C-alpha cells in the first residue's frame, strides 16, 4: 500500500464532472436503481436474473446456508449460449452485427447474430462428436479471432467447462493448467498476428503435451489463422475447418442447472501455484449482463462497443465473450497490438467502426499519453460517448487525458473495480447518475455491499484507509478454487468471518467515494495483469544459477508496477557452465520460458544476502524501498541489520534494465 501522505493527496480531488442533462435523461440506469436494490437486494438480483431466458424459472434467489459456498437461482435451468445467441435471433435481431472482427494485417470479418449462432451450433456439434460431454474440461489457447469466442460459446452451449489460457503464457504454464483441470480437449490455432508478424501458438501446445504430460488430452482442435507450418500428430490433432466446417448447423440448446460450472480461469495468488477460479452459469451471466448494460449505458440497437481485453483474462470473458452477447450488443474484436502498423491503430479502428463505448486499461492510456495527443488527434473519435477503465487504479492525470483526448472532453469515464474472483464489475460510477471524480472508482453498484475494515475487522468510516471487503454474496462470485476448497476458504473468507477479503487496500474519502490503493498481499499488478511474487521466485530458483530469489513489484510510471528480482547466484554453477554471458538476460529469458513474457523481471539485482527476519521471512517491504529508490525503512526486525546496507550499495553500483 502507498505511504500515508500519498493516500491523503490522492483522495483530495476537487474536480467533479456531472453527467450532461441529455446523457442523464437517456441513460439506461436511472437513480432509483440504488433505492430499489437497497430496499430488497435479493429481489433486485432476481429481477436482473429474469432479464435472461430461463428454460426452467428459479424460485429461490440465494442459498447461503453453507457459506462461503453460495448458490444463486439454484432450482432454475438455463443455457448460457442460448441466452447469448439464439434468443436474439428468435426476436428478430439475427441481422444485427455481433462481431466486427479486425485482424492485425488489416483483414476484417463481420458476423451477425444469425451467423454467429450458426457457427456456434456447428462447433457445439463438432465438440460433441469429439466426445466432449457436460462437465468435461476444454482448454482454449487462441489468438483474438472470432473462433476464440465461438469456441467458448460452443463449450458453454454443451455444458462443458472451458479454461482459457492467455496466448502469451508459455508451454510450461499451459501444461500445468491443463493438468490441474484434467482437460480432455485443447482448442488452439496455428498462430495469430502480433506486432506485424505471425506468432505461433500450436508449438507451445505440442510442447505442453509432450513427454507423457497432460495425459487427459485426447484431441487438439486447430484453427488455421496464419497458415504457418505446424507439426501434426495423427489421430490426436483435428482441423477446425473439417470438424466444425462439416458439422451440422442444427443444434438445440439443452438447459443446465444455474449452478452448472461454466469456466475455470487461472489467476495468480500469493503462492507459486495459480488458482483455478471457478465460475458457474446463472449468477455469472446475470451479473455480467446487468453490469455491461448499466455501467456502459449500452443501447444495443445503436452502440458499437469495444473492449480491448484478450479472452485470456476475466475482462475478455465477462465483457467480450459473455456480457455483450447476452445483451445483443455489436462489438469490435481486434487481433493485434496497438502499435501495428503504427500507434494510431486503435484510433483508426474506433473511427472505422464508429465505436461509441470503449473499455481499456490505464497502462495503455498512460502509454498513449506519453506518445502525445497528436496521434489520436489525427482520427475522428466523435462517435465515442462512454469510456471505461479497468485493471488497476487510474491516476487522475491519465483520467483527465483520457476524457480530454479520447472522450472529446465530455465522455463519462467509468473506472470499474473488480477481480477474476468477483466475475463482474462491483464498484463503479453509473455514467448517467454519478458525478465523476478522476482517480476514484466511486461507489459499489446497486446490489453490491462493500466496506473498508481495519486489521481487527472494525468498519472504517470516511477518511480512513484499510482493507476492502465485500459483505454480502453476489451472483457472479467465484464458487471456489478448482480442486481446492480449503484454499478457497483460507484465501478469501478466513481473515474476516463471513466477509470476502479482496486483497486490496482502499479508503472512503470525505464525500463517500472509494479509492483503491493497490494490493496488500504478495500479488503484483503489471499492466493490469496479475502475477504473484512467489510464482516468479519459484521460476527463478528453478534455474541452476540461482540459489535464492525475492521478487517485488516496484512502482512504474507506465505499467503501474514493474517486476524487480533480487537474486543470490550460485557462482560455482555459473563458472561450471563457462558462462561469461549476461546472467541477467539468461534469467529474464528463463522466467519468460517458465511463465510467459509478461512475467519477465524488468530488473534483476544480484545480491549476496536477502533481508530476513529472525524467523526467516523475507522482508519485501525493505526490498521495495530499494527498488523504488526510497530511504530504507525500519530494519530493526532483521536478523542481520547490515544486510540492507550491502544491498543498497549494490544497487547504486550496478542495477541493470
Ligand atoms: C485486481 C484484480 C478486473 C479485471 C482485470 C483484473 C486491481 C482491478 C481496478 C480498478 C484499482 C483495480 C485490484 C484487483 N484492479 N480493477 N478499477 N482500480 N484496482 O483482474 O487480474 O483478477 O486483478 O486488479 O488490485 O484486486 P485481476
Boltz pocket constraint, residues with backbone or C-beta under 6 A from the ligand:
constraints:
  - pocket:
      binder: B
      contacts: [[A, 267], [A, 314], [A, 315], [A, 389], [A, 390], [A, 391], [A, 392], [A, 393], [A, 394], [A, 415], [A, 416], [A, 417], [A, 418], [A, 419], [A, 420], [A, 421], [A, 441], [A, 502], [A, 503], [A, 504], [A, 516], [A, 518], [A, 519], [A, 525], [A, 528], [A, 529], [A, 530]]
      max_distance: 6.0
